[in-house]
Amino acid sequence: MKKTRKLMGAFALSAALAIGCAMPAFAAAGDYDGESPFYGAKTDVFLQGVADSQQQISITVPVNLTLSAPQAGGTITAPSAAAYTITNRGTTPVKVSEVCAILATKTVLSETPLDTSFEKDSENTTIYLTMKTDTLATPVRFMSPDIELILPDGHFDIAGGDSLGITLAGQAYPASSGSFAIDTSVKAVSLEYTVELIN
């Protein structure tokens, strides 16, 4: 069974395994019918070890995050790494091995940084997005939508009971026909993480 699971699938898998493990294995029953006390009825209880690699992943990821940008577009202001964290609620070390940017409708992803000379799309919001942690000197950038980005080893590890702070940065520009509203936010992208146990 693969240890790596898409984040949303990991919770479903854990639930399925918990239900499956909760089903007792019954041997043939020793039937008794009568009114007198029956002595010696027993159930043999067995213990079986679970390898470390089979431990469950238990993590918490923020459901949503709001990034700010000037109404006409420009540099993104994101919450600090202390505010955007992935928490390992288990005791076994895990790592975030991949992340995938799933774009909302009317959003396109730029492979290169954007500046004021950027020619806005006529219909879509354009976003350039990078991600880093405290130990990562050079941010990783999202190059293609809906394709898993493999993250560098050792920089996205989370010890048991610890949290990983993530810093997002970049630029965003609205469609040429509009601007970003100051009183409402619009979904631009979902970041889907892959989390696995550290061997």
C-alpha positions as CSV (number, residue, x, y, z in Angstrom):
1,M,0.0,0.0,0.0
2,K,1.5,3.4,-0.9
3,K,2.4,5.6,2.0
4,T,2.0,8.8,0.0
5,R,-1.5,10.1,-0.2
6,K,-3.2,13.2,-1.5
7,L,-4.1,15.3,1.6
8,M,-7.9,15.0,1.0
9,G,-7.5,11.3,0.3
10,A,-5.4,10.7,3.4
11,F,-8.3,11.5,5.8
12,A,-10.6,9.2,3.9
13,L,-8.1,6.4,3.9
14,S,-7.5,6.8,7.6
15,A,-11.2,6.5,8.3
16,A,-11.5,3.5,6.1
17,L,-8.6,1.8,7.8
18,A,-10.0,2.6,11.2
19,I,-13.3,1.0,10.3
20,G,-11.6,-2.0,8.8
21,C,-9.4,-2.6,11.8
22,A,-12.4,-2.3,14.2
23,M,-14.0,-5.4,12.7
24,P,-13.2,-8.4,15.0
25,A,-12.4,-11.7,13.5
26,F,-14.8,-14.3,14.9
27,A,-14.1,-17.9,15.2
28,A,-16.9,-20.5,15.1
29,A,-19.1,-19.8,18.1
30,G,-19.5,-22.3,21.0
31,D,-23.3,-22.3,21.2
32,Y,-25.1,-22.9,24.5
33,D,-28.8,-22.8,25.3
34,G,-30.1,-23.5,28.8
35,E,-30.9,-22.2,32.3
36,S,-27.9,-23.3,34.3
37,P,-24.8,-21.2,34.6
38,F,-22.3,-21.8,31.8
39,Y,-18.6,-21.7,32.8
40,G,-15.5,-21.4,30.6
41,A,-16.9,-19.2,27.9
42,K,-13.9,-17.3,26.5
43,T,-12.7,-15.1,23.7
44,D,-9.0,-15.4,22.7
45,V,-7.5,-11.9,22.4
46,F,-4.5,-11.5,20.2
47,L,-1.9,-8.7,19.9
48,Q,-0.2,-7.8,16.7
49,G,2.5,-5.1,16.2
50,V,2.1,-2.2,13.8
51,A,5.2,-1.2,11.8
52,D,6.2,2.5,12.1
53,S,5.5,2.9,8.3
54,Q,1.9,2.0,9.0
55,Q,1.2,4.7,11.4
56,Q,-1.5,7.2,10.5
57,I,-0.8,10.7,9.3
58,S,-2.7,13.3,11.4
59,I,-2.2,16.9,10.2
60,T,-4.1,20.2,10.2
61,V,-4.0,22.5,7.2
62,P,-5.7,25.9,7.1
63,V,-8.9,25.7,5.0
64,N,-8.6,29.1,3.5
65,L,-6.2,32.0,3.3
66,T,-6.7,35.6,2.1
67,L,-3.9,37.4,0.1
68,S,-4.1,41.1,-0.5
69,A,-3.0,43.0,-3.6
70,P,-3.6,46.6,-4.8
71,Q,-6.9,47.1,-6.5
72,A,-5.2,47.6,-9.8
73,G,-2.8,44.7,-9.2
74,G,0.7,44.4,-7.9
75,T,2.7,42.7,-5.2
76,I,0.8,40.3,-3.0
77,T,0.8,40.7,0.8
78,A,0.4,37.4,2.5
79,P,0.0,36.4,6.2
80,S,3.3,35.6,7.9
81,A,4.7,32.1,8.2
82,A,3.5,32.0,11.8
83,A,0.0,32.5,10.6
84,Y,0.0,30.0,7.7
85,T,1.1,26.7,9.1
86,I,0.7,23.0,8.6
87,T,0.6,21.2,11.9
88,N,1.6,17.6,12.5
89,R,-0.8,16.4,15.3
90,G,0.7,13.0,15.4
91,T,3.9,11.7,16.9
92,T,5.6,10.5,13.8
93,P,7.6,12.9,11.6
94,V,6.0,13.7,8.2
95,K,7.0,15.7,5.2
96,V,5.1,17.8,2.6
97,S,6.6,16.2,-0.5
98,E,4.4,17.8,-3.2
99,V,2.0,20.6,-3.8
100,C,-0.4,21.3,-6.6
101,A,-1.9,24.6,-7.6
102,I,-5.5,24.2,-8.7
103,L,-6.7,27.4,-10.3
104,A,-10.2,28.7,-9.8
105,T,-12.2,29.8,-12.9
106,K,-11.0,33.0,-14.5
107,T,-7.6,32.7,-13.0
108,V,-4.4,32.0,-14.9
109,L,-0.9,31.2,-13.6
110,S,2.2,33.1,-14.7
111,E,5.5,31.3,-14.8
112,T,7.5,34.6,-14.4
113,P,7.2,37.5,-12.0
114,L,4.8,40.3,-13.0
115,D,5.4,44.0,-12.9
116,T,3.6,47.3,-13.9
117,S,4.4,46.7,-17.5
118,F,2.4,43.4,-17.5
119,E,-0.3,43.4,-20.1
120,K,-3.4,42.3,-18.3
121,D,-5.6,39.4,-19.5
122,S,-8.9,40.7,-20.9
123,E,-11.0,38.2,-18.8
124,N,-8.9,36.5,-16.2
125,T,-7.0,37.3,-13.1
126,T,-3.3,36.6,-13.5
127,I,-1.2,35.4,-10.5
128,Y,2.5,34.6,-10.0
129,L,3.0,32.6,-6.8
130,T,6.0,31.4,-4.8
131,M,6.4,29.4,-1.6
132,K,9.2,29.0,1.0
133,T,9.9,27.9,4.5
134,D,12.4,29.3,7.0
135,T,15.1,26.9,6.0
136,L,14.7,27.4,2.3
137,A,16.8,30.2,0.9
138,T,15.3,30.3,-2.6
139,P,11.5,30.1,-2.9
140,V,9.9,27.5,-5.1
141,R,7.6,28.9,-7.8
142,F,4.4,27.4,-9.2
143,M,5.1,26.9,-12.9
144,S,2.1,24.9,-14.2
145,P,-1.5,24.6,-12.9
146,D,-2.8,21.2,-11.9
147,I,0.7,19.6,-11.9
148,E,2.3,18.4,-8.7
149,L,5.3,20.5,-7.7
150,I,8.0,18.3,-6.1
151,L,9.3,20.1,-3.0
152,P,13.0,20.0,-2.0
153,D,13.9,17.3,0.6
154,G,14.5,18.4,4.2
155,H,12.8,21.8,3.9
156,F,9.2,20.8,4.4
157,D,9.7,18.2,7.2
158,I,7.4,18.4,10.3
159,A,8.4,16.7,13.5
160,G,5.7,15.1,15.6
161,G,3.7,17.7,17.5
162,D,5.3,20.5,15.5
163,S,4.2,23.0,12.8
164,L,5.7,24.1,9.5
165,G,5.4,27.8,8.7
166,I,4.9,28.6,5.0
167,T,5.5,32.0,3.4
168,L,3.7,32.8,0.1
169,A,4.7,35.7,-2.1
170,G,4.2,36.9,-5.7
171,Q,2.1,39.3,-7.7
172,A,-1.5,39.4,-8.9
173,Y,-3.3,41.5,-11.5
174,P,-7.1,41.5,-12.2
175,A,-8.5,41.3,-15.6
176,S,-8.2,44.5,-17.7
177,S,-11.9,45.0,-17.4
178,G,-12.0,45.2,-13.6
179,S,-10.1,45.6,-10.3
180,F,-9.8,43.8,-7.0
181,A,-12.6,44.6,-4.6
182,I,-11.7,46.0,-1.2
183,D,-14.7,44.6,0.6
184,T,-14.9,41.1,-0.8
185,S,-12.4,38.4,-1.7
186,V,-12.5,36.0,-4.7
187,K,-11.1,32.5,-4.7
188,A,-8.0,32.4,-7.0
189,V,-6.2,29.1,-6.3
190,S,-6.3,26.0,-4.1
191,L,-3.1,24.5,-2.9
192,E,-3.4,20.7,-2.6
193,Y,-0.6,19.2,-0.5
194,T,0.8,15.6,-0.5
195,V,2.0,14.5,2.9
196,E,3.9,11.3,3.7
197,L,5.7,9.7,6.6
198,I,9.4,10.2,6.8
199,N,11.3,6.9,6.5
